């Protein structure tokens, strides 16, 4: 029996969330619904502007792969996470939060450094869309040498995030993880993460995809950007050349699944959204939890849509821990 169902590899970011107006985003030059990479000075200036206008933010241990691993762990999967943080307030907060959720952090790295832990400023507009400003900090220094060979000896699947394409070291770490996973017959799941990241680092994304993965996650826009195809079904079929299973989220409309050239549609759940930050990550965590438990693609996607629909009704990238279990039980009784 494998020690870990799921290993995560990704950027370690502490989220600071604010409710903002559309006019604030426009004034600051942000394209709504996307992620923007910034340096530490730009992040500090933005945070100061936000706190002056909207008050103190809510804080959460974030990062795309982190949110996915967090959800899967609470839902019952045995998980470990590989990341890099600084020995600072945010770094300690981050690792403590993961550990409290039952995630093994033995292979995460904490460094004494003049480079701070990574942060993400999340701005949620009135339509519940999230726009993000990310300063990767020391998390982008996660390198191939930080990916321990031994963790792959007793694991089922590794989950990698597309945001890692943005740094030379983190990209190398991702490719090393793929090499080790394939050598140890560990399954690989990959998420494209964000349309801007796909566009900016398409060559690296395609290098990952050309290595052939087992499970691929993306939304409809990311699918079109990575394939250069406007027709969504054609884009999904193209993605099937890179991955055995493809899960494409459609927001409130649900999801589409591809395996063996066959496309299935899973309907979404209607709710009144408050904050879409982390919805795709939560979807992936729920799907992987079900797939690792032996469920069908359709059931896994239905659970993913169900849990994500509950996630967008609260502020922040994730639910309260007891709510994951409550909604898991509720879904199981449907």
C-alpha positions in Angstrom: 0.0 0.0 0.0 1.4 3.4 -1.0 2.3 5.8 1.7 1.0 8.8 -0.2 -2.0 8.8 -2.6 -1.0 12.2 -3.8 2.2 14.4 -3.9 1.9 18.1 -4.7 4.6 20.3 -6.2 4.1 24.0 -6.5 4.5 27.6 -5.5 4.0 28.4 -1.8 2.0 31.6 -1.5 0.1 33.2 1.3 -3.1 34.8 0.0 -4.3 38.3 1.0 -7.9 38.7 -0.1 -9.8 41.9 -0.7 -13.3 42.7 -2.0 -12.7 45.4 -4.6 -14.6 47.4 -7.2 -14.3 47.1 -10.9 -13.1 50.7 -11.0 -10.2 49.9 -8.7 -9.0 47.1 -11.1 -9.3 49.5 -14.0 -7.4 52.2 -12.2 -4.6 49.8 -11.4 -4.5 48.4 -15.0 -5.5 44.8 -14.1 -7.2 42.6 -16.6 -10.1 41.0 -14.6 -9.9 37.3 -14.0 -6.2 36.8 -14.6 -3.0 36.5 -12.7 -0.2 39.0 -12.9 3.4 38.4 -11.8 4.9 41.3 -9.9 8.1 42.0 -7.9 8.1 42.6 -4.1 8.0 46.4 -4.4 5.0 46.4 -6.7 3.3 43.9 -4.4 4.0 46.1 -1.3 2.6 49.2 -3.1 -0.5 47.4 -4.2 -1.1 46.0 -0.7 -0.7 49.5 0.8 -3.3 50.9 -1.7 -5.7 48.1 -1.0 -5.5 48.4 2.8 -5.9 52.1 2.6 -9.1 51.7 0.6 -10.5 48.5 1.9 -9.0 47.7 5.2 -7.1 44.6 6.4 -7.3 41.5 4.2 -8.2 37.9 5.1 -5.2 35.6 5.0 -5.0 32.0 3.8 -2.3 29.5 2.9 -2.7 29.5 -0.9 -1.1 28.6 -4.2 -2.9 26.6 -6.9 -1.4 23.1 -6.1 -1.6 23.9 -2.4 -5.4 24.4 -2.6 -5.8 21.2 -4.5 -3.7 19.1 -2.0 -5.4 20.8 0.9 -8.9 19.7 -0.4 -7.8 16.2 -1.3 -6.2 15.7 2.2 -9.3 16.9 4.1 -11.4 14.6 1.9 -9.3 11.6 2.9 -6.4 11.2 0.5 -3.0 10.8 2.1 -0.9 13.7 0.8 2.5 15.3 0.8 3.6 18.6 -0.5 7.0 19.9 -1.9 7.6 23.6 -1.9 10.0 26.3 -0.7 9.3 29.0 1.9 11.4 31.6 3.8 11.9 31.4 7.5 9.6 34.3 8.1 6.0 34.9 9.4 4.4 33.9 6.1 6.5 30.8 5.7 5.7 29.5 9.1 2.0 30.3 8.7 2.0 28.4 5.4 3.6 25.2 6.6 1.6 25.2 9.8 -1.6 25.5 7.9 -0.7 22.6 5.6 0.4 20.4 8.5 -2.8 21.1 10.4 -4.7 19.8 7.3 -2.9 16.5 7.6 -0.5 17.2 4.7 3.0 15.8 5.1 5.6 18.6 4.8 8.7 16.5 5.4 9.9 17.3 1.8 9.1 21.0 1.9 12.1 23.4 2.3 12.4 26.4 4.7 15.4 28.6 4.1 16.9 31.5 6.1 17.1 34.1 3.3 16.8 37.8 2.5 14.1 36.7 0.0 10.6 36.6 1.5 8.1 33.8 1.2 5.8 34.1 -1.8 2.5 36.1 -1.6 -0.6 36.5 -3.7 -2.9 39.5 -3.5 -6.4 38.3 -4.5 -8.9 41.0 -5.6 -12.5 39.8 -5.8 -14.8 42.0 -7.8 -18.6 42.3 -7.3 -19.3 39.5 -9.9 -17.2 37.1 -7.7 -14.4 37.0 -10.3 -10.9 36.9 -8.8 -7.9 38.9 -10.2 -4.5 38.1 -8.7 -1.2 39.8 -8.2 1.6 37.3 -7.4 5.0 37.8 -6.0 6.7 34.4 -6.1 9.5 35.3 -3.7 11.6 32.4 -2.6 9.0 29.9 -3.9 10.3 30.4 -7.4 13.7 29.1 -6.2 12.3 25.6 -5.8 14.8 23.6 -7.9 15.4 20.2 -9.3 17.7 19.4 -6.3 14.7 20.0 -3.9 12.7 17.2 -5.5 13.6 14.1 -3.5 13.9 10.8 -5.3 12.7 8.8 -2.3 9.2 10.3 -2.1 8.3 8.7 -5.5 9.1 5.2 -4.2 5.8 4.9 -2.3 3.3 7.3 -4.0 0.5 6.9 -6.5 0.3 10.3 -8.3 2.0 13.7 -8.4 0.2 16.9 -9.1 2.0 19.8 -10.8 0.9 23.3 -11.4 1.4 25.4 -14.6 2.4 28.4 -12.5 5.8 26.7 -12.1 6.6 27.4 -15.8 7.2 31.0 -14.9 10.6 30.4 -13.2 13.7 28.7 -14.5 14.4 26.8 -11.3 10.8 25.9 -10.7 10.4 24.7 -14.3 13.4 22.5 -13.9 11.9 21.1 -10.7 8.7 20.3 -12.6 10.6 18.5 -15.3 12.7 16.6 -12.8 9.5 15.5 -11.0 8.1 14.2 -14.3 11.3 12.3 -14.9 11.3 10.7 -11.5 7.6 9.9 -11.6 7.9 8.1 -14.9 10.9 6.1 -13.7 8.9 5.0 -10.6 5.6 4.4 -12.5 3.9 7.2 -10.6 1.0 8.9 -12.4 1.2 12.5 -13.3 -1.5 15.2 -13.1 -0.9 18.7 -14.5 -3.0 21.9 -14.4 -2.5 24.7 -16.9 -3.4 27.2 -14.1 -4.0 30.5 -15.9 -4.5 31.7 -19.5 -1.8 34.4 -19.1 0.7 31.9 -17.9 -0.2 29.5 -20.8 0.3 32.3 -23.2 3.6 33.6 -21.7 5.2 30.2 -21.2 3.6 28.1 -23.9 6.8 26.4 -25.0 7.5 25.1 -21.5 3.8 24.1 -21.1 4.1 22.1 -24.3 7.3 20.4 -23.1 5.4 19.2 -20.1 2.5 18.0 -22.2 4.7 16.3 -24.7 6.1 14.2 -21.9 2.6 12.7 -21.7 0.6 13.1 -18.5 -2.1 10.9 -17.0 -4.6 13.6 -16.0 -4.9 17.2 -17.3 -6.9 20.0 -15.8 -7.7 23.4 -17.4 -10.6 25.7 -18.0 -12.2 26.4 -21.4 -10.1 29.5 -22.1 -6.8 27.8 -21.2 -7.7 24.9 -23.5 -8.1 27.3 -26.4 -4.9 29.2 -25.7 -2.7 26.2 -25.4 -4.0 24.6 -28.6 -4.5 27.8 -30.7 -8.0 26.4 -31.4 -11.2 28.5 -31.0 -13.6 25.5 -31.1 -13.7 24.1 -27.6 -14.4 20.5 -28.6 -11.6 20.5 -31.1 -9.3 22.0 -28.4 -10.2 19.3 -25.9 -9.6 16.5 -28.5 -6.2 18.1 -29.2 -5.4 17.9 -25.5 -6.3 14.2 -25.6 -3.0 13.8 -27.5 -1.1 14.8 -24.4 -3.1 13.2 -21.6 -5.1 10.0 -20.9 -7.8 12.0 -19.1 -8.7 15.7 -19.7 -11.0 17.6 -17.3 -12.1 21.1 -18.6 -14.0 23.3 -16.3 -16.7 25.6 -17.6 -17.4 27.8 -14.6 -21.0 27.6 -13.4 -21.9 25.5 -16.5 -20.0 22.4 -15.2 -17.2 20.5 -16.9 -16.2 18.4 -19.9 -14.2 15.2 -19.7 -12.2 13.4 -22.4 -10.9 9.9 -22.4 -10.2 7.7 -25.4 -11.4 10.4 -27.7 -14.9 10.4 -26.1 -16.2 13.7 -24.6 -18.7 13.8 -21.8 -20.4 16.8 -20.3 -21.2 17.1 -16.6 -23.7 19.8 -15.6 -22.8 22.4 -13.0 -24.7 23.3 -9.8 -26.4 26.7 -9.7 -25.4 28.9 -6.7 -25.0 32.6 -6.0 -21.2 33.0 -6.1 -19.3 35.3 -3.8 -15.7 34.5 -4.6 -14.4 32.2 -7.4 -10.8 32.2 -6.1 -9.6 28.6 -5.7 -12.7 27.0 -7.4 -10.7 25.2 -10.1 -8.2 24.1 -7.5 -11.0 22.7 -5.3 -12.4 20.9 -8.4 -9.1 19.2 -9.1 -8.7 18.2 -5.4 -12.2 16.6 -5.4 -11.6 14.9 -8.8 -8.3 13.4 -7.8 -9.7 12.2 -4.5 -12.4 10.3 -6.3 -10.2 9.0 -9.1 -7.6 7.7 -6.6 -10.5 6.0 -4.8 -11.5 4.1 -8.0 -14.4 6.2 -9.1 -15.4 6.9 -12.7 -14.4 10.1 -14.5 -18.1 11.2 -14.5 -18.6 10.7 -10.8 -15.3 12.4 -10.0 -16.2 15.4 -12.2 -19.7 15.6 -10.6 -18.2 15.7 -7.2 -15.6 18.3 -8.4 -18.4 20.5 -9.7 -20.5 20.0 -6.5 -17.7 20.9 -4.2 -16.5 23.8 -6.3 -20.0 25.2 -6.4 -20.0 25.2 -2.6 -16.6 26.8 -2.5 -17.6 29.8 -4.5 -20.3 30.7 -2.0 -17.7 31.7 0.7 -14.9 34.3 0.7 -11.4 32.8 0.3 -9.8 30.0 -1.7 -11.2 27.1 0.4 -13.9 25.9 2.7 -13.7 25.4 6.4 -12.4 21.9 7.1 -15.6 20.7 8.6 -17.5 21.9 5.5 -15.4 19.7 3.1 -16.6 16.7 5.1 -20.2 18.0 5.3 -20.4 18.5 1.6 -18.7 15.1 0.9 -21.4 13.4 3.0 -24.1 15.5 1.3 -22.9 14.5 -2.2 -22.6 10.9 -1.3 -26.3 10.9 -0.3 -27.5 12.4 -3.6 
